Amino acid sequence: MSARKLIEEAHKILGEYTLSSDNYSAGSVAAALLTSQGNVYTGINIDIACGIGFCAEHSAIAEMLKHRETEIEMIVAVSSDSIRPPCGRCRELLFQVDAKNIHTKVYLSEEKYMTLNELLPNRWEPRLG
């Protein structure tokens, strides 16, 4: 799958979703990921009070996990006018879901990506033993 196709998948679910208050929003950022098994999963962000919302990448990863997959080949997050790099929390989540995701291509534009390893050089890893 090309980066362009993955970006198109994310754009399909981008948009404002109605929530209980005009002060809350959902869908201003959307993410799409491609797994090592060739499946695409998508998700949207939720931005609400008290910091209890979450990023679009979290939503896409949760959808992937529901299908018993963990290894991600590539991922992208988009807003209406740009491609968004993942925040630190999302970078850690990608790695902690599956250590093989350190090789995931994280798209920063349609033409440019960095591996998660490049974006997360000093990642947290649990102590063994």
Helices and strands as residue ranges (DSSP letters): H 3-13, E 25-35, E 40-47, G 49-51, H 56-66, E 72-78, E 83-84, H 88-97, G 99-103, E 105-107, E 113-115, H 116-119
